[in-house]
Amino acid sequence: MQKKLTITIDEQVYKGLYQVVGQRHISQFIENLVRPHVLGKDIEAAYQAMAQDDTREAEALEWAENLIGESLDETR
């Protein structure tokens, strides 16, 4: 079950999240960062379990490749 949470962050941090992670992925990004700090100490086992999830790994690879592609398209 998911719960809705309202947080307040600096505007620049929000803009960075929006640009880097994307609007529809911010919640999952934050959850992935926070999860190991609040749900136990066996992080290695959790990461091994995630690595066994082929669908999740394919989505993560696609996201990473798209992120790299977007950064290459940016003008400096």
C-alpha positions in Angstrom: 0.0 0.0 0.0 1.3 3.4 -0.9 0.8 6.6 1.2 0.9 10.2 -0.1 3.5 12.4 1.6 3.9 16.2 1.2 7.4 17.5 1.6 8.9 21.0 1.2 12.2 21.4 -0.6 14.3 24.2 -2.0 13.1 25.4 -5.4 16.5 24.7 -7.0 16.5 21.1 -5.7 13.0 20.6 -7.1 14.0 22.0 -10.5 17.1 19.7 -10.5 14.9 16.7 -9.6 12.4 17.6 -12.4 15.2 18.0 -15.0 17.3 14.9 -14.0 14.7 12.4 -12.8 11.5 13.6 -14.6 8.2 14.6 -13.2 6.6 11.2 -13.0 9.7 9.6 -11.4 10.5 11.9 -8.5 8.5 9.9 -5.9 10.2 6.6 -6.9 13.6 8.2 -6.9 13.2 9.6 -3.4 11.8 6.3 -2.1 14.8 4.4 -3.5 17.1 6.8 -1.7 15.3 6.7 1.6 14.4 3.0 1.7 17.8 1.6 2.9 17.9 4.2 5.7 14.5 3.2 7.2 13.9 -0.4 6.4 16.8 -2.4 7.7 20.4 -3.0 7.4 20.5 -5.9 4.9 21.0 -3.6 1.9 23.2 -6.0 0.0 20.5 -8.7 0.0 17.9 -6.2 -1.1 20.1 -5.0 -4.0 20.8 -8.6 -5.0 17.0 -9.3 -5.1 16.5 -6.2 -7.2 19.2 -7.3 -9.6 17.3 -10.6 -10.1 14.3 -8.7 -11.3 14.8 -8.6 -15.1 11.9 -6.2 -15.7 13.3 -3.7 -13.2 16.8 -4.0 -14.5 15.6 -3.4 -18.1 13.7 -0.3 -17.0 16.7 1.0 -15.1 19.0 0.4 -18.1 16.5 2.2 -20.4 16.3 5.1 -18.0 20.1 5.4 -17.7 20.6 5.2 -21.4 17.9 7.9 -22.0 19.5 10.1 -19.3 22.9 9.8 -21.0 21.4 10.6 -24.4 19.7 13.7 -23.0 22.9 15.0 -21.5 24.7 14.5 -24.8 22.1 16.6 -26.6 22.5 19.6 -24.2 24.4 22.6 -25.5 27.1 23.8 -23.2 
